[in-house]
């Protein structure tokens, strides 16, 4: 049975036991069993930390040196040359401590010191985690290679796959860039990483940031409040809400809604991204569904903390002052808390790709957006057993289905899904 100690680092006491084993001429296997380690651990420890304390005075270590007729001017092509091998030094235990022939031996002698080995280990453990293991010239050479490739949009992985001669790992390259190693040399910063915004900030760096004060509209509506509300109202139906756009100045802006658990994605075409427009979008959704269906399926609106969703109270309240829904917000930088809608956004981007003028590809009004949404809702979904969200809604949430069909959402034949412009 493997001991708990077999996976831990060697201690100073373990190293002293190793020295005792070497002095007594024990095998590496016996030493390993004594300290509860694998044999390979003991082999690597002795080989890495034994020190050369006496160097052979002859050009080569030849076992025939006593009978040498050539004045011990050793060469590898000598007909009498026979490489010297010491069973104790070169095999087991692997060092010369305790050797009875120490005083008379003319060959290289190695000694193992547990204190020196411990100091070497501690230095390596600490030194490998401090500073940058590069000279200025090496840093410049790396920067010359990666700078133009980062500007082309390549990731560190892709760069290293094409340039293995750099000799560093992907994680090391990320650390160098995030640590501003190349900033002074080539102006490379974390902003040159194409996915830096989505990378989690390390705890040490995040401690240097001051948390923003909670805004008034978030009080009682953060994600912990949301979880508590769902625990107290387990039958509440949730709708996730967000905004999708390509040009923040001119739009258009797509206000998206994901009905959970029906799987239906709905969207409203907006010409501006303001809290008033998003509040009006919720009003429009209620008009489309009707008061009864809206309150049945939109018990909760879960959205992110974008400034366009700040009018929480107005979105929650109907025109007569009654509460029609509850609005809650995800935690900052935690889009995965409304991951179902985010997955639909991936599908939406296949049809409406980023960095394109949405109007130029046909997204000009609500009717064209309804066609896009129809294609997404007509695609088969694995968790629904190959059925589309519209097929599921038709069977299980028929009142919601009828309202959406009446507004212009339609079922697309599976073979035509995705061909929204044809």
Buried (B, 14 or more C-beta within 10 A) or exposed (E): EEEEEEEEEBBEEBBBBBBBBBBEBBBBEBBBBBBBBBBEBBBEBBEEBBEEBBEBEBEBBBBBBEEBEEEBEBEEEBEEBEEBEBEBBEEBBBBBBBBEEEEEBBBBBBBBBBEBBBEBBEEEEEEEEEEEEBEEEBBEBBBEBBBEBBEEEBBBEEBBEEBEEBEBEBEBBBBBBBEEBBEEBBEBBBEBBEEEEEEEEEEEEEEEEEEEEEEEBBEEBBBEBBEEBBEEEEEEBBBBBBBBBBEEEEBBBBBBBBBBEBBBBBBBBBEEBBBEBBBBBBBBBBEBBEEEBBBBBBBBBBBBBBEBBBBBEBBBBBEEEEEBBBBBBBBEEEBEBBEBBBEBBEBBEEBBEEEEEBBEBBBEEBEBBBBBBBBBBBBEBEEEEEBBBBBBBBEEBEEBBBBBBEBBBBBBEEEEBBEBEE
